[in-house]
Amino acid sequence: MGGLTALSTGPGTLRLMAGALDSLAFARRAFTVGGNLELDAAGTLAFSLVTPTNATSYSVAGDLDFDGCGLSVTLGDVLFTDGEQMLIDIGGAATGTFAGIPEGTLIESRLGVDLYLSYTGGDGNDIVLSTEGACLAGLSGDSVLDFFDSSAFLTAFGQQESVADFTGDGIFDFFDISAFLQAFTAGCL
């Protein structure tokens, strides 16, 4: 495949519109943004994961604004079987989510391995695919659902952090609270 193999920017804000997002969908590409990254809601950010070391990845030194853009993940024949696969390493804050994809959404199940999308991977605010079972309401960082998870949700909700957008629509409202309570009641997988 031809096309862009690397992108590196300095400080400032890079805005990727729909056509630009779709053109960045090639395997083994590294994209580094020295400042902030804003994604167009009409576009789809594409990732190609052949193996954990042969994958599209993004690194954003500043903030990331999803603006509800779409997500496309193409998996190769070989798939990692445990841990996390970094999609976007974010140095600043993340705002929003991918369109219709809240925290812990099952992206694909292949050869008995389930891949979930997480907005809280890596150092806590990175976008990853994880083979860990989804614990949607587990926001406090431990393996127990309790008051601290509810407190973490309410804090994130009050600050309109993407992890509290349980419906994935970019709006913080009663439906996010209801979805969190349902996830909390369901427990961890």
N, C-alpha and C positions, 0 to 999 in steps of 0.2 A: 504494500500500500504506500502511496505517496502521501504528500501533504505535510502539515506541520508536525515536527518531531519534538520541539521544545519551545517553551515560551517563558521568558523571564522578564519581569518588569521592575521598575524602581518604585519609590514611594508614590502615594496618590491613590486614586480610585480607578480601577479598570471595570468598565461596564461591558458585559458580553451580551449581545442581542441574540435573538433566536437563531439566525443563520450561522453566527460564529460558534454558538454552543454546539450545534449539530456537526460542525466540521471538525471538532476536537475529539472525535470518537475513535481514535486509532490506538491500537495496543502499543505498549512499551513507550509511552509518552509521559514526560514529566513537565508539569506546568507550575511555575513558581511566580507568585504575584507578590511583589515587595510591599504593597499597600493593601487597600481594601478591594474586595471583589463583589460586584453586584451582578446578579443573574436575572435575565429577562423572564418574566412569567410565561411568555409565549414560547420559550425555548425548552429544550431537553438537554440536560447535562448527561453525557454518555461515558460509560466506563467499560473498558474491555479487560477482563481478567482471565488471562491464559493460565498463569500460575502466580503465586504470591510475589515472585520476583519479575514477572513479565506482565505488568499491569499498568493501566493508566492511573496516574495519581496527580493530585493537586496539592500545592502548599500555598497557603495564604498567610502572609505575615500580619496583616491587619484583620479587619472585620469581614464577615461574609454575610450578604443579604440574599437569601434564596428567592424572595418575591414569588414563591409558589411555582418555581420552574419544575419541569418534569425530570424524571430520572429514568435512565435506561442502563441496564447492566447486562453485558454479554459475557457469558462464561465459556471458557475453553474446555478441552477434554479433561484436563487435569485440574483438580480442585483441592485446595487446602482443607484439612480435616479438623483443625481445632484452632482456637484463638481468634484474632481479629485481622482483617485485611483493611489497611488504611485506604480510604478514598480521598478525603480532604483533611489535611493537617491545618488547623486554624490557630493562628497566633493570638487573635483578638476574640471578639464576641461573634456569635452566630445569631442571626435574626431570621425567623421563619422556618419553614420546612419545605421539603420537596412536595409537590402537589399531591394531596391525597395519601401521603405516606407518613403517618405518625411514628413516633419512637417504637421500636420493637416489631415493626412490620416484617412478616416473613416475605422475603424477596424471591427465594427459590429453594426448592428441595430437590437434591440430586444425589443419587447413589447413597441414600440414607443420611445425607448431611443437609441440615437446614441452615439457611443463611438469613440472618435478620439484619435490618438496617438499624443502626444506633447513632444518635446525635450526641451521645455522651461517651464515646470511646476515647482511646488514646489517653491524653492527659485530662480528659473530662469534658471537652467541648468539640472533639474531632468527629468527623463522619466516618464510620467504619461499617464493614460487613462483619458480622460476628457469628460464630457457630454456637455460641452460648445460647441456651434456651432463653426465650423472651421472658423478662420479668418487667412488664410494662410499668407497673407502679413502684418498682424498686428504685427510688431516686436518691436514697441516702448513701448508697455505695456499699452497703453490707448485704448479706444474703437473707435478711429477715424483713418481712413486711410489718411495719409497726408505725407508731406515732411519728417517728422521725421522717418516714417517707411522706406522710401526709403534710408535715411541716415543710419539707423540701418542695413539695408540689405547690403549696400555697405561696411560698416565697417566690418560686419561679413564675407562677401565675401572676402574682402581683407586679413582678418586674417584666412581665411579658417576654419571658425567655422561651426559646423554641421548644425546649424539653416539656413545657407545660401545654403546648398546643396539641392536645391528644387527638383532635379530629384532623389535624394536618391541613386546616383551611386558612391558616394565617390570622384567624380571628380568635381572640381570647374571650370566651363567653361561657354560659351555663353548660353548653354541650361538652366543653373540655372538662369541666368539673364532673359531669355525669360520666364521661368516658373514663376519667381517672378512677372514680369510685367503682365502676364496673371492673376495671383492671385490678384494682386493689382487692375486690371481693373474689375475683377469679384466682388470685395468687400467682405464684411463679410456676412456669412449666418445668 
